[in-house]
């Protein structure tokens, strides 16, 4: 038998059946027959590992859990859609399109708005090479290892017999979890005594954020792909033509997409789905209307946030009335205090609602919501229960006005509300509600850089009450660490070595690691350059801090409030006693002193953070925006608008190779 040929045949056959089952929902063989094919392929690949390739169906779930996700730049920004809520707004959209197009009458493609997690997939030579989240629209998280586990996403496109194949392309869509899958997952979590997911979208997002692909593979995630955002081959004229090409290549496209030549028919189609959506096994909170012609889309262009040629039409939310029996405070992982209404249970959109968000103190005052009120509630975006307004006519005079607490209900630390902010926050370093997040931040690469202190270890240290605040990290013993899950004596010793090494870190790393609101890496660096020790900062007047160039009044106020808190001061004192460096070391002036850099595009030799670290280590500084104060713009592969701006301003533009030469000569 020609083993290599048989492996190739099996892969093609399995890909065919994956498409029939997961994409077309039309299986042509039994599960047993499919399993036999997969077992044969696994056996041949294990016997001949030299023939294993990344696009093999056996390689969907592979690799070890990761410590975190790296950031990647999107080829084209992933913009969000502008929302509309009525037929009048859709008519206005149509008028705008005709006006922008000089009177031309556009056709529209209308599709369901899937309530999931936006992703961008890149294929090169027909093979999936990258999957990323939307992130901030420009950059997202690289979640390729998790994307590969979703069986409706082909690892290799079916392009062999196509005249205009999508060999090199980027497609975008929504990863989602079915209602059935969501119920099954929450049932399983309830059995284990774990916190439940709030809704299918939340479950899909939480699953994609898992660091272990093996966990993701068990979550039964699915996908609908709705946009061909980039293709090297080109040649497509309409959105529907792109979708048809995607379907032919084996990509899963939602079947409920129609084309209309006038806005009145678009509105009728949208209205027809308002009740029909409940028959679907996945969540949808509206429709998406797109100009069909790609040439017209290009002419219409985009604003900074949204494409002009597309809008979302949101279904009207359903409302019911119930009574507020209490208002309680939830403390989030960042210390934000959120008031939550405790309600008399009521049915809404297929689920029982007993709590609803009140957002913040200002919102409660604006709506005049009181304990004891009868209120209207609705599901915002179809998923999050929200109190809309009180029914004042039903008041008896016994209702109570809500007052935001001055002390954290979890740790009793001070609660502060920064100027010009609506959110009140607990500033306690030891607050149990924030502890896991605080430890993760404290140990992160740009803070104390404690390699090996990942989420799984942090969860155990906090849940077992081994660590009650960040200073406890420095009194950990090897026998305690060695007894944790996924830890042995060697791993425990490695982690202890990392913790001990972190005691000698630069002062700015500690300041950043403390998690003081508004104190990022840059502000931490400024503080370390202007104060000799943490003790000096603790005793500094606000005026002295805000005089530092780059630090304003709001940041200075936040620093003062943080160090004024008694519990925070106790933790800082313990950090000092446990050997953590609390003083600023005088740094040597490097050959890049006084030089400011901007990085744009994709660097091949360095990560962005590594390059910025090299500049800092040689006395230079970096910034994210191009201005006349910048000395060098380092341009990597596919540089963006910063490159063009630097050219206009006459700023020196150097390649990564030139940068490498510059820093090594330095």
N, C-alpha and C positions, 0 to 999 in steps of 0.2 A: 504493500500500500504506500502511495505517495503521501506521507504524513502532512507535509506543508500544504498540499492541495486539499486534503480532507479537512484540515483546520479552516482553510479559506471557505470551503463549501459550507461547513457547519455555521460559521459566522454569518454568511450571507443568508442562510436559511433561518437562523435565529432572529436576525434583524428583520426579515420579512414577517415573521410571526409576531415579533414585538410590535411592528407597525399595525398589523391586522388587529391585534388585541388591545394595545394601549392607545393608539391614535385613531383607528377607524372603528373601534368597538365592534369588530366583526371577526372573531377567532375562527380559524378553519381546522385546527387540530385540538385534541384534548390536552388538559394540563399535564397528564401523564406522559403523552408523546413529547410535549415541549420539554419536560424535565429530563427525559431520556436524551434528547439532543444536547441539552446543557451539560449533563453529566459526562457525555462522550467528549465534548469540547474541553471541559475541565481536566479530564483524565489525560487527553493528548497534550494539553498545554503544560500540565505538571510533569509529564514525562519528557517534554521538549520545550523547556523554558526559553530557549533561544528564539522561538516563534511567537512568544507573547508580545502583543502590541497594546498601546494604551486604548485603542478604539475597540478592543475585543469585548463582547458582551459579558465576559467573565470579570472584567476589570471595572465594573460600575462602582463596586465598594472595595476600596483598597486604601492602603496607607494607615498610619497611626494618627491618633488624635493630635490636633495642632494646638499651640498655645494662643493663637489669635489669627486674625485675617489681615492680609496686607492690602493696601489701598491701590487701586488701579484707575487709570484715566480712561474715560469713555471716548470712543472715536468721535462721536457727535453727542453734545449734551443731552441728557435725558430730562427734558422739560416736563413740568406738570401741566395739566389741562385747566383752563378756566372753567368755572362751573356756571350752569344756568339752572333755574328752578321752575320755569314756567314757559308756556307756549309763546308768550309775548317776547321773552328773552331769546327764544329760538328764531322768531321772526326778525328780531333786531340783528341777530348774528347773520342771518341770510342777507339783510340789507347791507351790512358791513362788507360781506364777501363780494357782493355785486359792485359796491362802490369802489373797493380796492382793485377789482378786476376790470374797472372801466366799463361797467355795464354788462360784461359777459355773465351768462347764467351758468353757475356751476352745478355739476351733479354731486350727490352726496352718498357716501358709504356710511351705513349706520350699523353699529354692533353693540353687544352687551358690554357694560363696564364691569369687568370681573373684580370682585373684592378680594384681592390677594396681595402678593408682594412683587413689585416690579423687578424684572431681571433683564440683563442684556447678555446674549450668547454670541460668541465669535467662533466661526468655522474657518479653518484654513485647509485648502485642498480637500474639502468635504469632511474634515475631521474636527470634532469639538475640541477647542484648545482653551477656551476661557468662559467662565460664567461669573457675572458680577451683579451685585445689588445696585439699585438706583443711587443710593447714598445722597450726596448733596446735589446731584444732577451732573456735576462735572467729574467727580471721582466717586467710586463705590468700593465695596469690599469684594475681594477675590474669593468667591465661594465655589470654585470649580469642583472641588472634591465632593461637595454636597450636591451640586447640580447633576453630577454624573450618576447619582443614585436614583434619580427620577426616571422611571422607565419609559415615560412618554416623550422624553427628550432623547433623540437619537445621538449616539456617540459618533456615528458616521452617516452622512446624508446619502440619499438614494439619487445619485446624479448621473449614473453611467449612460442612460439612454436619453438624456434631456438635450434639447437644442440650445437652450440658454440656461446652463446649469448654475446653481448657487454654490459654486465651489469655495469661493472666498467671500464671506458675508458676515454681517452682524444682524441678528434678529432680536426683537424685544417682545416681552409678554408678561404674563402674570402667573406666578406659581401660587397654587391654591390648595386647600384641603376640602374635600367634599363634606357635606353635612354629616353623612354616615360615618366617614372617617373621623371627623371631629368628635362625634358622640362616643365612638369606640375608644378613642385616645383618652378622653376625659374620664370614661368609666374605668379604664386601666389605671390612670393617675389617682383616682379616688380610692381604688383598692389598696394602692401603695401609700396612701395618706399624703400624697404630694399635692401642691397647689394646682387648681384647675385653670385651663386656658379660658379666657373670657369669650372668645368667638373663633370661628374658623380662620379668619385672617390673622388673628393674634397667634393661633396655633401654627399656621404656616410660617409666619415670621420667626417665631421662637424655634421652630424646627430648623430653618435655614441658618440660624445663628449657632447651632450646635457645633462644637469643635470636633466631634467624632462622627465621621460619615456613616459608621455602622448604626448609630442611633437614628440618623436621618433616613437611612434606607428602610427603617421599620415604620416610618410615619405616613406612608401611603400618600405622598404628595403628587400633585398632577400639575399640568401646565396648559395654558392656551397662549399661542404666539400670535401677535396681531400686527406687527410692523416689520418690514424689511428696511432697517434704518441705514444700511450700507451694503453695497455689493460691488466688488471689483469689476465684475463682468458688465453690469449695467444693462441698458436696453429696455427697461420697463417704462410704460407710459402712465399706468393708472395704479391706484392702491389695490383694486380687485385683481389686477393682473399679477401683482406682487404676491398677494395671498394665494393665488392659484399656483404660482411657482413654488411657494413654500410648502403647500400641500403635496405637490408632486415630489418634492424632495424628502417627504416623510415627516415634515414638521406638523404639529397638531394645531389646527386653526379652528376656532369656534364656528359651528355650523350656522348659527343664528346671525348671519350678516347679510344685509340687503342693500341694493343700490336704488336711489330715487332721484328723479329729475326736478323735483320741486319740494320746497320746505313744508308745504301742507301735508304731503304724504309722509314726510319724515316725522312730523308731529303725531300723525295717526299711528304710525308704527311704534313710536315711543310709548304712547298711551296704551297700546295693546299689550305691552309687556308689564304694565304696573301690577296687574294681578297674576299674569302668567308666570312671573318670576318665582312665585312660591312653588311651582311644580318642578323647578330645577333642583338638582342635587348639589348645587354650589351657590354661594352667596353672590348676588349682584345688587349694586345700589344705584344703578342708572344705565344710561346709554351713552355711547360716544358717537358724535357726528363729525365726519371728516370730509373735506373737499376731496373728490375722487381723483382728479387730474394731478399728477406729480408735478407737471410744469406749472400749474396754477398754484400748487402748494409752495413751490420755490419762489414764485413772484410775491405771494402773500407774506412769506417769511415768518419771523417770530419776534416777540418782545423779549426782554431779559428772562422772563419767567415762563411764558406760554407760547406755543405755536399759534399764529393767528388763524390758521386754516382748520382748526379742530376745537370742539368744546365738549364738555360733559354735561349731560342733562340728568339731574338728580331726581329720583322719584320722591314724591311728597312723603314725609315721614308720618307714621300713624301716631295719634295721641290718645292718652287715657287720663283719667283723674284718679288720685289716691291721696292718702294723708301722710304728712311727715310726722313721725313719732319722736324723732331725735335728729340732731346733727352731730356727727362724730368727726374726729380728725384722723386722717391717714398721713403717716410720715413716709415719704418716698425715699428712694435710695440716694437721692442727691440732697436730702434734707428739706425738700419742699413740703409744706403743710397744706393738704387739700381737704377742705370741708366736704363731707359726704352726707347726703340725706338718707336716713333710715326710714323706709316706707312701709306702709301696710301692703303686703304682697298683692300684686296685680298682674294679670296676663297682658303681654304686649308683644306683637309680632312673633307669636309662637313660643315665647319663653316667659317664665315667672320673674318679675322684677321686684326686688325688695330693697335695692339701694340705687342711688343715682348721684352723679357728680354735681357739685355746686361750684366747681372751679376755684373760686377764691373769694376773699372777704368783700372786695368791691362789687363782684357780681351779685352776691347775696344782698348787699345794700341797694344796688341798682334795681333789682327785681323786688326788693322788700319781701324777702322770704323769711318766714318765722317757723319755729318749732310749733307744731299743732295745726299748721295751715293745710287746707285742701289745695292740691296743686295739679297742674297739667304736666305730664311727662311724655317725652317722645324718645325714640332711638335716633341719636345723631349719627348720620351716615349709616343708618340701619343697624348699628351694633352697640353704640355706647348710650345707655340711658341718661337722659338729661332733664333737669327740672326747667320747664319753660316759664311758668308764671304761677302765682298764687291766685286762688279764687277768693278775692277779698270779701265778696258778698257773704261767704260762709263763715267769716270770723266770729268768734264768740266773746273775744276780749281776754281769753285765757292763753292766747298764743305768746311765745317767748321770743324776744329779739336775740339773735346769735352774736356772741362776742368772741373774737379770735383769742386763744390763750397766749399769755406772755411767756409761758414755759412749755418746753416740749413735753407732750403727754407720754413719750416713751422713755426719755432719759433725764428730764427735768432741767436741761440746759436752756439758756436764753433763746427766745425766738425773736428774730429781727426781720424787719421788712425794709430792704434797701430803697433808697429814694428812687422814684420813677418806676418802681416795679410793683406788680399786682400780687406777687407771691411772697408769703411769709416763709422763713426758713429757720430750721434748727441749726445752730452753728457748733453743736457738740461733736468733738472728734470721736468720742466713745459711744455715740448714739447707736444702739443695736440695729435700728432700722436702716442705718447707713453703713454699718461696719464692713460688710462684704465689699461694697463698692469702694469704700475708703481704702481698704487693704489692697484691692486690685489696682487702684490708682497709685498708691504709695509704692507698690512693687513694680510698676510699669517701667518700660525701657527708658523713658525720658525723665523719670523720677529717680527712685533708688535702684532701679535696674536689678531686681532680685530674680534672676533666672530660675525657673522651676517652681515659683510660687504662683501657680495658675489657678483658675476658677475651681477645679475639682478639689485641690488642697485647701484653698481658702474656705470653701463650703464646709469641709470637715472640721477645720480649726474653729470656725465660728459656731457651727451646729453643736459641737461637742463641748463648747464653752472653754476651749483651751486658750483661745485668744479673745480678749475682751476689748482691747484697743491696740493701736499700731505699735505701742511700746512693748507689748507682750511678745512680739516677734523676736526680740533680742534676748529673751530668757528661755526660749524653747530648748528642750533637751532632745538628744538623739533617740532615746528609747521611746519618747512620746511620738515623735515624727515617724519612726520606723514602724509603729503599730497602725498607722493610717492606711486606708485602702490605696492600692497602686503605689505603695512606698515600701522600700526595703531599707536595710541598713546603709547600703551604698548611696541610694538616692537621698536618704535622710542626711547623710554626711555632706553630700554635694550641696543640698539646700542650706544647711547650716554654714557651710563655707561661703556661699553667696551672701547670706544675711550678714555674716561677720565682715565680709569685704565691703558691704554697703555702708558700714560705719564710717569709712574713710572718704565717702563721696564728697564732691564739691558742695558747698553750702547752698548754692542755687537749686540743686537737685532736691535737697531736703525741703526747702521752701515751697517748691512746686509740688512735692509729694504730700505735703500737709493738706492740700485740697482747699486752700483758702479761696473763697469765691472771687472771681476775676483775676486771680493770680495764676497766669499761665507761665510758660517757660520764659518768655521775654521779660515779664514783670519780675519774676523770681530772679532773673539775671541782674536786672536793674537794682533790686534790693540788695543783692549780695555785693554789688559794686559800690554801694553807698553806705552800707552798714557793716561793721566788723564782726557782729555776732547776733544771734537770735535774741539775746538779752537786750541788746541795744535797740532792736526793732520793737520788742515788747514794751519798752519804756519811752519810745519816741512819741512826740506829739504829732497829731494829724497834719499840722501845717508843714512840718519838716518832711513828711512822707510825700505830700502832694506837690512839694516844690521840685521833686525829682522829675526831670524831663521825661515824659512818656507815662507818668502816673497822675491821674486826675483825682478829683475830690471823691467820686463814688468808690474808686478802687481803694483810696486811702482810708475811707470810712469802713470799708469791709475788713481791711487789715487790722484796724484798731479794735473793731468789735470782736474779731476772732481771738486776738490775744488778750482781750479783756475778760473773756469767759474763764471762770475758775477751773473748770474741768479740763479745758484745753491746756491751760498753764501747767496743770498737774501732769498731763501726758507728756508735754515737752520736757518737763523736769525729769521724768522717768527715762525719756529717750537719752538725755544727757548723762544720767547716772549709768545707763546701760552701754555707754561708750560711743554714742553717735556724735559725729563732729558737728558742733554748733557754731563754728566760726568760719569767717570768710578767709580763704587763703589768698595771698597776693599773687595774682597770676602774671606770668612773664609776658612781656609784650612780644607779639609775634611779627613776622614779616608781612602779615596781612592786616596789621593794626590800622584802624581807620578806614578800611576798605569795606564797602557794603555790596553784597551779592544778591542776585535774584536767579532762581532756577526755573526753567521752563522746558516742557517736553519730557520725554522718557529717557532717563539715564541708564546706561547699560552696565557700567562697572560698579556704580554706587547706588544705594537707595537714596531717596531724597534726604532722609534723616541723617544718613552717614555723611553725605556731602556737606550738609549744614553743620554737622558736628566738627568736620575737618576745618571749615572756615573759622568756627568759634575757637577751636584749639590753637589756631595760628593768629588769634587776636582780632580777626575780622568779625563782621556781623552779616546777617541775612534778613531779607524781608520778602513778603509775598507779592508786593506790588511794585511796578516800575514807575520811578519818578526821577527828577533831576538829581536827587541825592544818591542815586545808585551808581556804583563804579563799574560793575561788571554784570552782564546777563549771560549765564551759562545755558546754552541752547542744546538740548538733547534731541532725540528723535521726535518728529511731529510736534514742533514747538507751537504754542498758541498765540493769542493776541498780544502777549507780553513781548514777544519777539518783534512784532510789527511796531509796537509802541517804542521799544528801545531803538529801532532804526530811525524812527521819526525824531527822537530826542538826541540822537547822535551818541548814544551810550555804547561803550565797548561791548561787542558780542563775541564770546569765545565758545569754542566747542568743548565737549567733555574731555577730549584728548588734550586740548590746550590747558584746561583747568587742572587736569591730572599732572601735567608737566609743571604748571605754576606751583601747585602745592608741594610737589616733591622737591622742586628746587628750593622752596622755602624751608 
